[in-house]
């Protein structure tokens, strides 16, 4: 069975391979046209077109190499300029004598000179308590606005924990004593041996980074494990 080919399947697609193939093909036919039953006119046409291809291909390769060299030279020039620009910009940004208007005119970013004020906490923490060991309660808390998340509100440094041991929770926060400043939930609260079996009433509140407290939580009550 004779193999068949498409019209162009034998001609290489890559230009370097095509150049070598075309040169071999034309030169072989020109060397012995009788062997290939090729007319002088067709051989002449092939030689003329090969010469034209040689000229255009060489020019294209030269232009490609020149473009590559130009791109590499351009990239290096940019690298050097960018490095010098960054160095100069760093000096400008560190100089307090230079105005923000001048920075803006030079295309540099103008950074804020004042921080956003930290607000007083507007929400309160909510929590649950479980007895985890003798004379120990573990407090777990989160913000009432986002009870399923552990993250504290913006500007909050931590949570103040106050306890009052009484059968009925005091209504006055001043009747509670401070026991801990918690920065991470859960918080372990330990008690004295005399406290075992009694009721611990817990109040908590957020405190921001400036030491300003927010509103009190609801009272959280639990029995202190005695054994």
PyMOL CGO cylinders between C-alpha atoms (Angstrom):
from pymol import cmd
from pymol.cgo import CYLINDER

trace = [
    CYLINDER, 0.00, 0.00, 0.00, 1.40, 3.37, -1.04, 0.3, 1, 1, 1, 1, 1, 1,
    CYLINDER, 1.40, 3.37, -1.04, 1.62, 6.00, 1.71, 0.3, 1, 1, 1, 1, 1, 1,
    CYLINDER, 1.62, 6.00, 1.71, -0.13, 9.29, 1.03, 0.3, 1, 1, 1, 1, 1, 1,
    CYLINDER, -0.13, 9.29, 1.03, 0.75, 12.78, 2.29, 0.3, 1, 1, 1, 1, 1, 1,
    CYLINDER, 0.75, 12.78, 2.29, -0.97, 16.10, 2.32, 0.3, 1, 1, 1, 1, 1, 1,
    CYLINDER, -0.97, 16.10, 2.32, 0.30, 18.78, -0.03, 0.3, 1, 1, 1, 1, 1, 1,
    CYLINDER, 0.30, 18.78, -0.03, 2.43, 20.53, 2.59, 0.3, 1, 1, 1, 1, 1, 1,
    CYLINDER, 2.43, 20.53, 2.59, 3.16, 17.80, 5.13, 0.3, 1, 1, 1, 1, 1, 1,
    CYLINDER, 3.16, 17.80, 5.13, 6.72, 17.33, 3.86, 0.3, 1, 1, 1, 1, 1, 1,
    CYLINDER, 6.72, 17.33, 3.86, 7.58, 21.05, 4.21, 0.3, 1, 1, 1, 1, 1, 1,
    CYLINDER, 7.58, 21.05, 4.21, 8.90, 21.93, 7.70, 0.3, 1, 1, 1, 1, 1, 1,
    CYLINDER, 8.90, 21.93, 7.70, 7.00, 24.63, 9.59, 0.3, 1, 1, 1, 1, 1, 1,
    CYLINDER, 7.00, 24.63, 9.59, 9.94, 25.99, 11.60, 0.3, 1, 1, 1, 1, 1, 1,
    CYLINDER, 9.94, 25.99, 11.60, 11.77, 28.60, 9.54, 0.3, 1, 1, 1, 1, 1, 1,
    CYLINDER, 11.77, 28.60, 9.54, 15.25, 27.29, 10.26, 0.3, 1, 1, 1, 1, 1, 1,
    CYLINDER, 15.25, 27.29, 10.26, 14.23, 23.80, 9.18, 0.3, 1, 1, 1, 1, 1, 1,
    CYLINDER, 14.23, 23.80, 9.18, 12.40, 25.19, 6.16, 0.3, 1, 1, 1, 1, 1, 1,
    CYLINDER, 12.40, 25.19, 6.16, 15.50, 27.13, 5.10, 0.3, 1, 1, 1, 1, 1, 1,
    CYLINDER, 15.50, 27.13, 5.10, 17.66, 24.00, 5.19, 0.3, 1, 1, 1, 1, 1, 1,
    CYLINDER, 17.66, 24.00, 5.19, 15.03, 21.93, 3.37, 0.3, 1, 1, 1, 1, 1, 1,
    CYLINDER, 15.03, 21.93, 3.37, 14.46, 24.53, 0.60, 0.3, 1, 1, 1, 1, 1, 1,
    CYLINDER, 14.46, 24.53, 0.60, 18.18, 24.92, 0.03, 0.3, 1, 1, 1, 1, 1, 1,
    CYLINDER, 18.18, 24.92, 0.03, 18.66, 21.15, -0.24, 0.3, 1, 1, 1, 1, 1, 1,
    CYLINDER, 18.66, 21.15, -0.24, 15.67, 20.77, -2.57, 0.3, 1, 1, 1, 1, 1, 1,
    CYLINDER, 15.67, 20.77, -2.57, 16.58, 23.58, -5.00, 0.3, 1, 1, 1, 1, 1, 1,
    CYLINDER, 16.58, 23.58, -5.00, 20.28, 22.77, -5.11, 0.3, 1, 1, 1, 1, 1, 1,
    CYLINDER, 20.28, 22.77, -5.11, 19.58, 19.09, -5.73, 0.3, 1, 1, 1, 1, 1, 1,
    CYLINDER, 19.58, 19.09, -5.73, 17.24, 19.83, -8.64, 0.3, 1, 1, 1, 1, 1, 1,
    CYLINDER, 17.24, 19.83, -8.64, 19.62, 22.41, -10.10, 0.3, 1, 1, 1, 1, 1, 1,
    CYLINDER, 19.62, 22.41, -10.10, 22.52, 19.95, -9.95, 0.3, 1, 1, 1, 1, 1, 1,
    CYLINDER, 22.52, 19.95, -9.95, 20.68, 17.27, -11.97, 0.3, 1, 1, 1, 1, 1, 1,
    CYLINDER, 20.68, 17.27, -11.97, 17.43, 18.55, -13.51, 0.3, 1, 1, 1, 1, 1, 1,
    CYLINDER, 17.43, 18.55, -13.51, 17.29, 15.61, -15.94, 0.3, 1, 1, 1, 1, 1, 1,
    CYLINDER, 17.29, 15.61, -15.94, 17.11, 13.14, -13.07, 0.3, 1, 1, 1, 1, 1, 1,
    CYLINDER, 17.11, 13.14, -13.07, 13.98, 14.91, -11.85, 0.3, 1, 1, 1, 1, 1, 1,
    CYLINDER, 13.98, 14.91, -11.85, 12.69, 15.72, -15.36, 0.3, 1, 1, 1, 1, 1, 1,
    CYLINDER, 12.69, 15.72, -15.36, 12.66, 19.39, -14.39, 0.3, 1, 1, 1, 1, 1, 1,
    CYLINDER, 12.66, 19.39, -14.39, 12.67, 22.11, -17.07, 0.3, 1, 1, 1, 1, 1, 1,
    CYLINDER, 12.67, 22.11, -17.07, 15.36, 24.79, -17.09, 0.3, 1, 1, 1, 1, 1, 1,
    CYLINDER, 15.36, 24.79, -17.09, 12.68, 27.45, -16.64, 0.3, 1, 1, 1, 1, 1, 1,
    CYLINDER, 12.68, 27.45, -16.64, 11.32, 25.84, -13.47, 0.3, 1, 1, 1, 1, 1, 1,
    CYLINDER, 11.32, 25.84, -13.47, 14.79, 25.34, -12.03, 0.3, 1, 1, 1, 1, 1, 1,
    CYLINDER, 14.79, 25.34, -12.03, 15.59, 28.98, -12.78, 0.3, 1, 1, 1, 1, 1, 1,
    CYLINDER, 15.59, 28.98, -12.78, 12.40, 30.08, -11.01, 0.3, 1, 1, 1, 1, 1, 1,
    CYLINDER, 12.40, 30.08, -11.01, 13.29, 27.97, -7.98, 0.3, 1, 1, 1, 1, 1, 1,
    CYLINDER, 13.29, 27.97, -7.98, 16.80, 29.43, -7.81, 0.3, 1, 1, 1, 1, 1, 1,
    CYLINDER, 16.80, 29.43, -7.81, 15.50, 33.00, -8.14, 0.3, 1, 1, 1, 1, 1, 1,
    CYLINDER, 15.50, 33.00, -8.14, 12.93, 32.52, -5.38, 0.3, 1, 1, 1, 1, 1, 1,
    CYLINDER, 12.93, 32.52, -5.38, 15.50, 30.80, -3.14, 0.3, 1, 1, 1, 1, 1, 1,
    CYLINDER, 15.50, 30.80, -3.14, 17.84, 33.78, -3.55, 0.3, 1, 1, 1, 1, 1, 1,
    CYLINDER, 17.84, 33.78, -3.55, 14.98, 36.15, -2.62, 0.3, 1, 1, 1, 1, 1, 1,
    CYLINDER, 14.98, 36.15, -2.62, 14.14, 33.99, 0.39, 0.3, 1, 1, 1, 1, 1, 1,
    CYLINDER, 14.14, 33.99, 0.39, 17.78, 34.00, 1.48, 0.3, 1, 1, 1, 1, 1, 1,
    CYLINDER, 17.78, 34.00, 1.48, 17.84, 37.79, 1.42, 0.3, 1, 1, 1, 1, 1, 1,
    CYLINDER, 17.84, 37.79, 1.42, 14.55, 38.29, 3.28, 0.3, 1, 1, 1, 1, 1, 1,
    CYLINDER, 14.55, 38.29, 3.28, 15.24, 35.53, 5.80, 0.3, 1, 1, 1, 1, 1, 1,
    CYLINDER, 15.24, 35.53, 5.80, 18.68, 36.93, 6.64, 0.3, 1, 1, 1, 1, 1, 1,
    CYLINDER, 18.68, 36.93, 6.64, 17.16, 40.41, 7.09, 0.3, 1, 1, 1, 1, 1, 1,
    CYLINDER, 17.16, 40.41, 7.09, 14.44, 39.02, 9.36, 0.3, 1, 1, 1, 1, 1, 1,
    CYLINDER, 14.44, 39.02, 9.36, 16.95, 37.12, 11.51, 0.3, 1, 1, 1, 1, 1, 1,
    CYLINDER, 16.95, 37.12, 11.51, 19.09, 40.23, 11.81, 0.3, 1, 1, 1, 1, 1, 1,
    CYLINDER, 19.09, 40.23, 11.81, 16.07, 42.35, 12.78, 0.3, 1, 1, 1, 1, 1, 1,
    CYLINDER, 16.07, 42.35, 12.78, 14.96, 39.76, 15.32, 0.3, 1, 1, 1, 1, 1, 1,
    CYLINDER, 14.96, 39.76, 15.32, 18.40, 39.65, 16.93, 0.3, 1, 1, 1, 1, 1, 1,
    CYLINDER, 18.40, 39.65, 16.93, 18.53, 43.45, 16.96, 0.3, 1, 1, 1, 1, 1, 1,
    CYLINDER, 18.53, 43.45, 16.96, 15.08, 43.63, 18.57, 0.3, 1, 1, 1, 1, 1, 1,
    CYLINDER, 15.08, 43.63, 18.57, 16.13, 41.13, 21.24, 0.3, 1, 1, 1, 1, 1, 1,
    CYLINDER, 16.13, 41.13, 21.24, 19.27, 43.12, 21.99, 0.3, 1, 1, 1, 1, 1, 1,
    CYLINDER, 19.27, 43.12, 21.99, 17.28, 46.37, 22.08, 0.3, 1, 1, 1, 1, 1, 1,
    CYLINDER, 17.28, 46.37, 22.08, 14.76, 44.86, 24.51, 0.3, 1, 1, 1, 1, 1, 1,
    CYLINDER, 14.76, 44.86, 24.51, 17.51, 43.60, 26.80, 0.3, 1, 1, 1, 1, 1, 1,
    CYLINDER, 17.51, 43.60, 26.80, 19.20, 47.01, 26.70, 0.3, 1, 1, 1, 1, 1, 1,
    CYLINDER, 19.20, 47.01, 26.70, 15.89, 48.75, 27.44, 0.3, 1, 1, 1, 1, 1, 1,
    CYLINDER, 15.89, 48.75, 27.44, 15.16, 46.44, 30.39, 0.3, 1, 1, 1, 1, 1, 1,
    CYLINDER, 15.16, 46.44, 30.39, 18.60, 47.09, 31.89, 0.3, 1, 1, 1, 1, 1, 1,
    CYLINDER, 18.60, 47.09, 31.89, 18.16, 50.85, 31.48, 0.3, 1, 1, 1, 1, 1, 1,
    CYLINDER, 18.16, 50.85, 31.48, 14.81, 50.65, 33.27, 0.3, 1, 1, 1, 1, 1, 1,
    CYLINDER, 14.81, 50.65, 33.27, 16.28, 48.55, 36.08, 0.3, 1, 1, 1, 1, 1, 1,
    CYLINDER, 16.28, 48.55, 36.08, 19.01, 51.14, 36.70, 0.3, 1, 1, 1, 1, 1, 1,
    CYLINDER, 19.01, 51.14, 36.70, 16.59, 54.08, 36.50, 0.3, 1, 1, 1, 1, 1, 1,
    CYLINDER, 16.59, 54.08, 36.50, 14.05, 52.39, 38.77, 0.3, 1, 1, 1, 1, 1, 1,
    CYLINDER, 14.05, 52.39, 38.77, 16.73, 51.67, 41.36, 0.3, 1, 1, 1, 1, 1, 1,
    CYLINDER, 16.73, 51.67, 41.36, 17.84, 55.32, 41.36, 0.3, 1, 1, 1, 1, 1, 1,
    CYLINDER, 17.84, 55.32, 41.36, 14.24, 56.58, 41.48, 0.3, 1, 1, 1, 1, 1, 1,
    CYLINDER, 14.24, 56.58, 41.48, 13.47, 54.38, 44.49, 0.3, 1, 1, 1, 1, 1, 1,
    CYLINDER, 13.47, 54.38, 44.49, 16.58, 55.61, 46.27, 0.3, 1, 1, 1, 1, 1, 1,
    CYLINDER, 16.58, 55.61, 46.27, 15.69, 59.27, 45.65, 0.3, 1, 1, 1, 1, 1, 1,
    CYLINDER, 15.69, 59.27, 45.65, 12.04, 58.71, 46.63, 0.3, 1, 1, 1, 1, 1, 1,
    CYLINDER, 12.04, 58.71, 46.63, 13.12, 57.05, 49.87, 0.3, 1, 1, 1, 1, 1, 1,
    CYLINDER, 13.12, 57.05, 49.87, 15.15, 60.15, 50.79, 0.3, 1, 1, 1, 1, 1, 1,
    CYLINDER, 15.15, 60.15, 50.79, 12.21, 62.42, 49.97, 0.3, 1, 1, 1, 1, 1, 1,
    CYLINDER, 12.21, 62.42, 49.97, 9.72, 60.39, 52.00, 0.3, 1, 1, 1, 1, 1, 1,
    CYLINDER, 9.72, 60.39, 52.00, 12.04, 60.40, 55.01, 0.3, 1, 1, 1, 1, 1, 1,
    CYLINDER, 12.04, 60.40, 55.01, 12.58, 64.18, 54.90, 0.3, 1, 1, 1, 1, 1, 1,
    CYLINDER, 12.58, 64.18, 54.90, 10.07, 66.03, 57.11, 0.3, 1, 1, 1, 1, 1, 1,
    CYLINDER, 10.07, 66.03, 57.11, 11.04, 69.36, 55.51, 0.3, 1, 1, 1, 1, 1, 1,
    CYLINDER, 11.04, 69.36, 55.51, 9.47, 68.34, 52.20, 0.3, 1, 1, 1, 1, 1, 1,
    CYLINDER, 9.47, 68.34, 52.20, 5.75, 69.17, 51.92, 0.3, 1, 1, 1, 1, 1, 1,
    CYLINDER, 5.75, 69.17, 51.92, 3.06, 66.71, 50.92, 0.3, 1, 1, 1, 1, 1, 1,
    CYLINDER, 3.06, 66.71, 50.92, 2.20, 69.02, 48.02, 0.3, 1, 1, 1, 1, 1, 1,
    CYLINDER, 2.20, 69.02, 48.02, 5.73, 68.60, 46.69, 0.3, 1, 1, 1, 1, 1, 1,
    CYLINDER, 5.73, 68.60, 46.69, 5.51, 64.84, 47.13, 0.3, 1, 1, 1, 1, 1, 1,
    CYLINDER, 5.51, 64.84, 47.13, 2.21, 64.76, 45.24, 0.3, 1, 1, 1, 1, 1, 1,
    CYLINDER, 2.21, 64.76, 45.24, 3.63, 66.94, 42.44, 0.3, 1, 1, 1, 1, 1, 1,
    CYLINDER, 3.63, 66.94, 42.44, 6.48, 64.43, 42.04, 0.3, 1, 1, 1, 1, 1, 1,
    CYLINDER, 6.48, 64.43, 42.04, 4.00, 61.57, 41.77, 0.3, 1, 1, 1, 1, 1, 1,
    CYLINDER, 4.00, 61.57, 41.77, 4.86, 60.11, 45.17, 0.3, 1, 1, 1, 1, 1, 1,
    CYLINDER, 4.86, 60.11, 45.17, 2.23, 58.69, 47.55, 0.3, 1, 1, 1, 1, 1, 1,
    CYLINDER, 2.23, 58.69, 47.55, 1.23, 60.96, 50.41, 0.3, 1, 1, 1, 1, 1, 1,
    CYLINDER, 1.23, 60.96, 50.41, 0.88, 58.96, 53.61, 0.3, 1, 1, 1, 1, 1, 1,
    CYLINDER, 0.88, 58.96, 53.61, -1.51, 59.83, 56.39, 0.3, 1, 1, 1, 1, 1, 1,
    CYLINDER, -1.51, 59.83, 56.39, 0.13, 61.70, 59.25, 0.3, 1, 1, 1, 1, 1, 1,
    CYLINDER, 0.13, 61.70, 59.25, -2.61, 60.93, 61.76, 0.3, 1, 1, 1, 1, 1, 1,
    CYLINDER, -2.61, 60.93, 61.76, -4.04, 57.60, 62.79, 0.3, 1, 1, 1, 1, 1, 1,
    CYLINDER, -4.04, 57.60, 62.79, -7.72, 56.78, 62.83, 0.3, 1, 1, 1, 1, 1, 1,
    CYLINDER, -7.72, 56.78, 62.83, -8.81, 57.34, 66.46, 0.3, 1, 1, 1, 1, 1, 1,
    CYLINDER, -8.81, 57.34, 66.46, -9.59, 54.20, 68.43, 0.3, 1, 1, 1, 1, 1, 1,
    CYLINDER, -9.59, 54.20, 68.43, -13.26, 54.28, 69.43, 0.3, 1, 1, 1, 1, 1, 1,
    CYLINDER, -13.26, 54.28, 69.43, -14.66, 53.48, 72.85, 0.3, 1, 1, 1, 1, 1, 1,
    CYLINDER, -14.66, 53.48, 72.85, -16.17, 49.97, 72.63, 0.3, 1, 1, 1, 1, 1, 1,
    CYLINDER, -16.17, 49.97, 72.63, -19.86, 50.19, 71.76, 0.3, 1, 1, 1, 1, 1, 1,
    CYLINDER, -19.86, 50.19, 71.76, -20.73, 46.53, 72.13, 0.3, 1, 1, 1, 1, 1, 1,
    CYLINDER, -20.73, 46.53, 72.13, -20.23, 44.11, 74.99, 0.3, 1, 1, 1, 1, 1, 1,
    CYLINDER, -20.23, 44.11, 74.99, -18.90, 40.56, 75.21, 0.3, 1, 1, 1, 1, 1, 1,
    CYLINDER, -18.90, 40.56, 75.21, -21.18, 37.62, 75.74, 0.3, 1, 1, 1, 1, 1, 1,
    CYLINDER, -21.18, 37.62, 75.74, -19.97, 34.41, 77.30, 0.3, 1, 1, 1, 1, 1, 1,
    CYLINDER, -19.97, 34.41, 77.30, -20.51, 30.96, 78.71, 0.3, 1, 1, 1, 1, 1, 1,
    CYLINDER, -20.51, 30.96, 78.71, -18.88, 29.27, 81.69, 0.3, 1, 1, 1, 1, 1, 1,
    CYLINDER, -18.88, 29.27, 81.69, -18.16, 25.61, 82.39, 0.3, 1, 1, 1, 1, 1, 1,
    CYLINDER, -18.16, 25.61, 82.39, -16.54, 23.91, 85.36, 0.3, 1, 1, 1, 1, 1, 1,
    CYLINDER, -16.54, 23.91, 85.36, -13.35, 22.30, 84.13, 0.3, 1, 1, 1, 1, 1, 1,
    CYLINDER, -13.35, 22.30, 84.13, -11.69, 21.25, 87.41, 0.3, 1, 1, 1, 1, 1, 1,
    CYLINDER, -11.69, 21.25, 87.41, -11.97, 21.65, 91.16, 0.3, 1, 1, 1, 1, 1, 1,
    CYLINDER, -11.97, 21.65, 91.16, -12.23, 25.35, 92.08, 0.3, 1, 1, 1, 1, 1, 1,
    CYLINDER, -12.23, 25.35, 92.08, -11.87, 26.31, 88.41, 0.3, 1, 1, 1, 1, 1, 1,
    CYLINDER, -11.87, 26.31, 88.41, -14.24, 27.80, 85.86, 0.3, 1, 1, 1, 1, 1, 1,
    CYLINDER, -14.24, 27.80, 85.86, -13.44, 28.31, 82.20, 0.3, 1, 1, 1, 1, 1, 1,
    CYLINDER, -13.44, 28.31, 82.20, -14.91, 31.42, 80.60, 0.3, 1, 1, 1, 1, 1, 1,
    CYLINDER, -14.91, 31.42, 80.60, -15.45, 31.50, 76.84, 0.3, 1, 1, 1, 1, 1, 1,
    CYLINDER, -15.45, 31.50, 76.84, -16.47, 34.80, 75.31, 0.3, 1, 1, 1, 1, 1, 1,
    CYLINDER, -16.47, 34.80, 75.31, -17.06, 36.64, 72.03, 0.3, 1, 1, 1, 1, 1, 1,
    CYLINDER, -17.06, 36.64, 72.03, -18.62, 39.90, 70.92, 0.3, 1, 1, 1, 1, 1, 1,
    CYLINDER, -18.62, 39.90, 70.92, -22.40, 40.08, 71.13, 0.3, 1, 1, 1, 1, 1, 1,
    CYLINDER, -22.40, 40.08, 71.13, -22.51, 41.42, 67.55, 0.3, 1, 1, 1, 1, 1, 1,
    CYLINDER, -22.51, 41.42, 67.55, -20.49, 38.46, 66.20, 0.3, 1, 1, 1, 1, 1, 1,
    CYLINDER, -20.49, 38.46, 66.20, -21.10, 35.61, 68.67, 0.3, 1, 1, 1, 1, 1, 1,
    CYLINDER, -21.10, 35.61, 68.67, -19.73, 32.89, 66.39, 0.3, 1, 1, 1, 1, 1, 1,
    CYLINDER, -19.73, 32.89, 66.39, -16.35, 34.59, 65.94, 0.3, 1, 1, 1, 1, 1, 1,
    CYLINDER, -16.35, 34.59, 65.94, -13.45, 34.90, 68.37, 0.3, 1, 1, 1, 1, 1, 1,
    CYLINDER, -13.45, 34.90, 68.37, -12.17, 38.16, 66.88, 0.3, 1, 1, 1, 1, 1, 1,
    CYLINDER, -12.17, 38.16, 66.88, -12.42, 41.22, 69.11, 0.3, 1, 1, 1, 1, 1, 1,
    CYLINDER, -12.42, 41.22, 69.11, -13.98, 44.48, 67.86, 0.3, 1, 1, 1, 1, 1, 1,
    CYLINDER, -13.98, 44.48, 67.86, -11.69, 47.05, 66.22, 0.3, 1, 1, 1, 1, 1, 1,
    CYLINDER, -11.69, 47.05, 66.22, -9.45, 48.85, 68.72, 0.3, 1, 1, 1, 1, 1, 1,
    CYLINDER, -9.45, 48.85, 68.72, -10.20, 46.44, 71.58, 0.3, 1, 1, 1, 1, 1, 1,
    CYLINDER, -10.20, 46.44, 71.58, -7.17, 45.26, 73.55, 0.3, 1, 1, 1, 1, 1, 1,
    CYLINDER, -7.17, 45.26, 73.55, -8.90, 42.73, 75.75, 0.3, 1, 1, 1, 1, 1, 1,
    CYLINDER, -8.90, 42.73, 75.75, -11.66, 41.84, 78.17, 0.3, 1, 1, 1, 1, 1, 1,
    CYLINDER, -11.66, 41.84, 78.17, -11.91, 42.74, 81.88, 0.3, 1, 1, 1, 1, 1, 1,
    CYLINDER, -11.91, 42.74, 81.88, -13.30, 39.96, 84.06, 0.3, 1, 1, 1, 1, 1, 1,
    CYLINDER, -13.30, 39.96, 84.06, -15.05, 40.69, 87.37, 0.3, 1, 1, 1, 1, 1, 1,
    CYLINDER, -15.05, 40.69, 87.37, -16.53, 38.19, 89.83, 0.3, 1, 1, 1, 1, 1, 1,
    CYLINDER, -16.53, 38.19, 89.83, -18.99, 38.35, 92.72, 0.3, 1, 1, 1, 1, 1, 1,
    CYLINDER, -18.99, 38.35, 92.72, -19.65, 35.24, 94.80, 0.3, 1, 1, 1, 1, 1, 1,
    CYLINDER, -19.65, 35.24, 94.80, -23.28, 35.39, 95.89, 0.3, 1, 1, 1, 1, 1, 1,
    CYLINDER, -23.28, 35.39, 95.89, -26.48, 33.40, 95.60, 0.3, 1, 1, 1, 1, 1, 1,
    CYLINDER, -26.48, 33.40, 95.60, -28.12, 36.31, 93.81, 0.3, 1, 1, 1, 1, 1, 1,
    CYLINDER, -28.12, 36.31, 93.81, -26.09, 38.35, 91.30, 0.3, 1, 1, 1, 1, 1, 1,
    CYLINDER, -26.09, 38.35, 91.30, -25.45, 41.92, 92.54, 0.3, 1, 1, 1, 1, 1, 1,
    CYLINDER, -25.45, 41.92, 92.54, -27.00, 44.63, 90.39, 0.3, 1, 1, 1, 1, 1, 1,
    CYLINDER, -27.00, 44.63, 90.39, -24.22, 47.14, 91.08, 0.3, 1, 1, 1, 1, 1, 1,
    CYLINDER, -24.22, 47.14, 91.08, -20.99, 46.48, 89.13, 0.3, 1, 1, 1, 1, 1, 1,
    CYLINDER, -20.99, 46.48, 89.13, -19.03, 47.97, 92.05, 0.3, 1, 1, 1, 1, 1, 1,
    CYLINDER, -19.03, 47.97, 92.05, -19.92, 44.88, 94.09, 0.3, 1, 1, 1, 1, 1, 1,
    CYLINDER, -19.92, 44.88, 94.09, -17.83, 42.74, 91.72, 0.3, 1, 1, 1, 1, 1, 1,
    CYLINDER, -17.83, 42.74, 91.72, -14.08, 42.32, 92.14, 0.3, 1, 1, 1, 1, 1, 1,
    CYLINDER, -14.08, 42.32, 92.14, -11.59, 42.41, 89.27, 0.3, 1, 1, 1, 1, 1, 1,
    CYLINDER, -11.59, 42.41, 89.27, -9.96, 39.00, 88.70, 0.3, 1, 1, 1, 1, 1, 1,
    CYLINDER, -9.96, 39.00, 88.70, -8.37, 39.07, 85.23, 0.3, 1, 1, 1, 1, 1, 1,
    CYLINDER, -8.37, 39.07, 85.23, -7.64, 41.01, 82.08, 0.3, 1, 1, 1, 1, 1, 1,
    CYLINDER, -7.64, 41.01, 82.08, -8.09, 38.50, 79.29, 0.3, 1, 1, 1, 1, 1, 1,
    CYLINDER, -8.09, 38.50, 79.29, -6.63, 38.94, 75.81, 0.3, 1, 1, 1, 1, 1, 1,
    CYLINDER, -6.63, 38.94, 75.81, -7.62, 35.52, 74.52, 0.3, 1, 1, 1, 1, 1, 1,
    CYLINDER, -7.62, 35.52, 74.52, -10.59, 33.22, 74.96, 0.3, 1, 1, 1, 1, 1, 1,
    CYLINDER, -10.59, 33.22, 74.96, -10.99, 30.90, 76.83, 0.3, 1, 1, 1, 1, 1, 1,
    CYLINDER, -10.99, 30.90, 76.83, -9.97, 32.39, 80.21, 0.3, 1, 1, 1, 1, 1, 1,
    CYLINDER, -9.97, 32.39, 80.21, -9.38, 30.17, 83.26, 0.3, 1, 1, 1, 1, 1, 1,
    CYLINDER, -9.38, 30.17, 83.26, -10.69, 31.59, 86.54, 0.3, 1, 1, 1, 1, 1, 1,
    CYLINDER, -10.69, 31.59, 86.54, -9.41, 30.03, 89.77, 0.3, 1, 1, 1, 1, 1, 1,
    CYLINDER, -9.41, 30.03, 89.77, -11.08, 30.26, 93.18, 0.3, 1, 1, 1, 1, 1, 1,
    CYLINDER, -11.08, 30.26, 93.18, -10.19, 29.68, 96.84, 0.3, 1, 1, 1, 1, 1, 1,
    CYLINDER, -10.19, 29.68, 96.84, -11.14, 26.50, 98.64, 0.3, 1, 1, 1, 1, 1, 1,
    CYLINDER, -11.14, 26.50, 98.64, -13.86, 28.31, 100.63, 0.3, 1, 1, 1, 1, 1, 1,
    CYLINDER, -13.86, 28.31, 100.63, -15.55, 29.27, 97.35, 0.3, 1, 1, 1, 1, 1, 1,
    CYLINDER, -15.55, 29.27, 97.35, -16.29, 25.68, 96.32, 0.3, 1, 1, 1, 1, 1, 1,
    CYLINDER, -16.29, 25.68, 96.32, -19.98, 24.95, 95.89, 0.3, 1, 1, 1, 1, 1, 1,
    CYLINDER, -19.98, 24.95, 95.89, -20.92, 28.63, 95.81, 0.3, 1, 1, 1, 1, 1, 1,
    CYLINDER, -20.92, 28.63, 95.81, -22.24, 30.60, 92.86, 0.3, 1, 1, 1, 1, 1, 1,
    CYLINDER, -22.24, 30.60, 92.86, -19.84, 32.75, 90.87, 0.3, 1, 1, 1, 1, 1, 1,
    CYLINDER, -19.84, 32.75, 90.87, -21.45, 35.70, 89.09, 0.3, 1, 1, 1, 1, 1, 1,
    CYLINDER, -21.45, 35.70, 89.09, -19.28, 37.08, 86.32, 0.3, 1, 1, 1, 1, 1, 1,
    CYLINDER, -19.28, 37.08, 86.32, -19.35, 40.45, 84.55, 0.3, 1, 1, 1, 1, 1, 1,
    CYLINDER, -19.35, 40.45, 84.55, -17.10, 41.19, 81.56, 0.3, 1, 1, 1, 1, 1, 1,
    CYLINDER, -17.10, 41.19, 81.56, -16.50, 44.21, 79.34, 0.3, 1, 1, 1, 1, 1, 1,
    CYLINDER, -16.50, 44.21, 79.34, -14.25, 45.21, 76.46, 0.3, 1, 1, 1, 1, 1, 1,
    CYLINDER, -14.25, 45.21, 76.46, -11.38, 47.67, 76.97, 0.3, 1, 1, 1, 1, 1, 1,
    CYLINDER, -11.38, 47.67, 76.97, -9.73, 49.47, 74.04, 0.3, 1, 1, 1, 1, 1, 1,
    CYLINDER, -9.73, 49.47, 74.04, -6.03, 50.14, 73.52, 0.3, 1, 1, 1, 1, 1, 1,
    CYLINDER, -6.03, 50.14, 73.52, -6.36, 53.46, 75.35, 0.3, 1, 1, 1, 1, 1, 1,
    CYLINDER, -6.36, 53.46, 75.35, -7.77, 51.79, 78.46, 0.3, 1, 1, 1, 1, 1, 1,
    CYLINDER, -7.77, 51.79, 78.46, -11.32, 52.98, 77.86, 0.3, 1, 1, 1, 1, 1, 1,
    CYLINDER, -11.32, 52.98, 77.86, -13.99, 50.41, 78.84, 0.3, 1, 1, 1, 1, 1, 1,
    CYLINDER, -13.99, 50.41, 78.84, -17.19, 49.61, 77.02, 0.3, 1, 1, 1, 1, 1, 1,
    CYLINDER, -17.19, 49.61, 77.02, -20.59, 48.55, 78.40, 0.3, 1, 1, 1, 1, 1, 1,
    CYLINDER, -20.59, 48.55, 78.40, -20.99, 45.65, 80.80, 0.3, 1, 1, 1, 1, 1, 1,
    CYLINDER, -20.99, 45.65, 80.80, -22.12, 42.22, 79.70, 0.3, 1, 1, 1, 1, 1, 1,
    CYLINDER, -22.12, 42.22, 79.70, -25.08, 40.36, 81.08, 0.3, 1, 1, 1, 1, 1, 1,
    CYLINDER, -25.08, 40.36, 81.08, -24.30, 38.47, 84.29, 0.3, 1, 1, 1, 1, 1, 1,
    CYLINDER, -24.30, 38.47, 84.29, -22.94, 34.97, 83.69, 0.3, 1, 1, 1, 1, 1, 1,
    CYLINDER, -22.94, 34.97, 83.69, -23.52, 32.64, 86.65, 0.3, 1, 1, 1, 1, 1, 1,
    CYLINDER, -23.52, 32.64, 86.65, -22.12, 29.20, 87.42, 0.3, 1, 1, 1, 1, 1, 1,
    CYLINDER, -22.12, 29.20, 87.42, -21.49, 26.95, 90.42, 0.3, 1, 1, 1, 1, 1, 1,
    CYLINDER, -21.49, 26.95, 90.42, -17.84, 26.69, 91.45, 0.3, 1, 1, 1, 1, 1, 1,
    CYLINDER, -17.84, 26.69, 91.45, -16.81, 23.00, 91.45, 0.3, 1, 1, 1, 1, 1, 1,
    CYLINDER, -16.81, 23.00, 91.45, -15.98, 21.88, 94.99, 0.3, 1, 1, 1, 1, 1, 1,
    CYLINDER, -15.98, 21.88, 94.99, -14.61, 18.48, 94.04, 0.3, 1, 1, 1, 1, 1, 1,
]
cmd.load_cgo(trace, "trace")
